[in-house]
């Protein structure tokens, strides 16, 4: 069984933010409740698609809802706070936005270096999500990326 990036974002949104270990426990619990394991690869896909953003806070790795997410709680997810006994937290919005922007710029540089037009096109799409979510203009970066795909 799989969870979509938006469903994983729904799980994280339920708590505000989670550590990677907590998200893994939530994934395992949902799999148990649904009678099928849920792959760790689903979390990796959600991060890749910017539905989830890992960032560092107080020396610990955290995961928050990202700019491309439309959080949707999966069936059985509503009981996770009681089952996992995890308190709700408020993510550090500035740190999450900075982490998303840093990752975007790293991926952009790599895509430009290898001239991966498919990845560049994906990053152009993601740039709109990040721009509105992080309140940070990426128009000039997007214009440069767009020139490569023409």
C-alpha positions as CSV (number, residue, x, y, z in Angstrom):
1,X,0.0,0.0,0.0
2,X,1.2,3.5,-0.7
3,X,0.4,6.9,0.7
4,X,0.4,9.9,-1.6
5,X,2.6,12.9,-0.8
6,X,-0.5,14.8,0.2
7,X,-1.6,12.1,2.6
8,X,1.9,12.1,4.2
9,X,1.6,15.9,4.4
10,X,-1.8,15.4,6.1
11,X,-0.1,13.1,8.7
12,X,2.6,15.7,9.4
13,X,0.1,18.6,9.4
14,X,-1.8,16.8,12.1
15,X,1.2,17.2,14.4
16,X,2.6,20.4,12.9
17,X,6.0,18.8,12.4
18,X,7.6,15.4,13.1
19,X,11.0,13.9,13.5
20,X,11.9,11.4,10.8
21,X,11.6,8.6,13.4
22,X,8.1,9.8,14.4
23,X,7.0,10.0,10.8
24,X,8.3,6.5,10.2
25,X,6.3,5.3,13.3
26,X,3.2,7.0,12.0
27,X,3.7,5.3,8.6
28,X,4.1,1.9,10.2
29,X,1.1,2.4,12.4
30,X,-1.1,3.4,9.4
31,X,0.2,0.4,7.5
32,X,-0.7,-1.8,10.5
33,X,-4.2,-0.3,10.7
34,X,-4.8,-0.7,7.0
35,X,-3.4,-4.3,7.0
36,X,-0.6,-3.6,4.6
37,X,2.9,-2.1,5.1
38,X,3.5,1.4,3.7
39,X,6.8,1.8,2.0
40,X,9.5,4.2,3.3
41,X,9.9,5.2,-0.4
42,X,6.5,7.1,0.0
43,X,8.2,9.5,2.4
44,X,11.1,10.0,0.0
45,X,8.7,10.7,-2.8
46,X,6.9,13.3,-0.7
47,X,10.2,15.0,0.1
48,X,11.2,14.9,-3.6
49,X,7.9,16.5,-4.6
50,X,8.2,19.2,-2.0
51,X,5.1,18.0,-0.2
52,X,7.4,17.5,2.9
53,X,10.4,19.6,3.8
54,X,13.1,18.3,6.2
55,X,14.9,20.9,8.2
56,X,17.0,21.3,11.3
57,X,15.6,22.8,14.5
58,X,17.5,23.0,17.8
59,X,20.0,20.4,16.5
60,X,17.3,17.9,15.5
61,X,16.0,16.9,12.1
62,X,12.3,17.8,11.6
63,X,9.9,17.3,8.8
64,X,7.2,19.9,8.0
65,X,4.6,20.3,5.3
66,X,6.1,21.7,2.2
67,X,5.0,24.2,-0.5
68,X,3.6,21.6,-3.0
69,X,1.4,19.9,-0.5
70,X,-2.4,19.8,-0.2
71,X,-2.5,18.0,3.1
72,X,-5.1,15.2,3.2
73,X,-5.5,13.0,6.2
74,X,-5.5,9.3,5.2
75,X,-8.0,6.9,6.5
76,X,-7.1,6.0,10.1
77,X,-4.9,9.0,10.5
78,X,-7.1,10.8,12.9
79,X,-6.2,8.5,15.7
80,X,-2.4,8.9,15.3
81,X,-1.9,11.6,18.0
82,X,-3.4,9.3,20.6
83,X,-1.7,6.2,19.4
84,X,1.8,7.8,19.0
85,X,1.4,10.1,22.0
86,X,3.1,13.0,20.2
87,X,2.2,16.5,21.1
88,X,1.4,19.0,18.4
89,X,4.3,21.4,17.5
90,X,4.5,24.6,15.5
91,X,7.2,24.4,12.8
92,X,9.7,27.2,12.5
93,X,8.2,28.7,9.3
94,X,11.3,30.7,8.4
95,X,13.7,27.7,8.9
96,X,11.4,25.5,6.8
97,X,11.2,28.0,4.0
98,X,15.0,28.5,4.1
99,X,15.5,24.7,3.9
100,X,13.1,24.5,0.9
101,X,14.9,27.4,-0.9
102,X,18.3,25.9,-0.2
103,X,17.3,22.5,-1.6
104,X,15.7,24.2,-4.6
105,X,18.9,26.1,-5.4
106,X,21.0,22.9,-5.0
107,X,18.8,21.0,-7.3
108,X,18.7,23.8,-9.8
109,X,22.5,24.0,-9.9
110,X,22.8,20.2,-10.5
111,X,20.1,20.2,-13.2
112,X,21.8,23.1,-15.0
113,X,25.2,21.4,-14.7
114,X,24.0,18.2,-16.3
115,X,21.5,20.0,-18.6
116,X,18.6,17.8,-17.4
117,X,15.7,19.5,-19.1
118,X,13.1,17.3,-17.5
119,X,14.4,18.2,-14.1
120,X,14.6,21.8,-15.0
121,X,11.0,21.8,-16.1
122,X,10.0,20.2,-12.8
123,X,11.9,22.8,-10.9
124,X,10.2,25.6,-12.8
125,X,6.8,24.2,-11.7
126,X,8.1,23.8,-8.1
127,X,9.4,27.4,-8.1
128,X,5.8,28.7,-8.3
129,X,4.8,26.7,-5.2
130,X,7.9,27.8,-3.3
131,X,7.5,31.4,-4.3
132,X,3.9,31.8,-3.1
133,X,4.5,29.6,0.0
134,X,7.8,31.2,1.2
135,X,7.0,34.7,0.0
136,X,10.3,34.8,-1.9
137,X,10.5,35.8,-5.5
138,X,12.1,33.2,-7.8
139,X,11.1,35.0,-11.0
140,X,14.6,35.7,-12.2
141,X,15.7,32.1,-11.4
142,X,12.7,30.8,-13.2
143,X,13.4,32.9,-16.2
144,X,17.0,31.6,-16.4
145,X,15.7,28.0,-16.1
146,X,13.1,28.6,-18.7
147,X,15.7,29.8,-21.2
148,X,17.4,26.4,-21.0
149,X,14.2,24.4,-21.8
150,X,13.5,26.4,-25.0
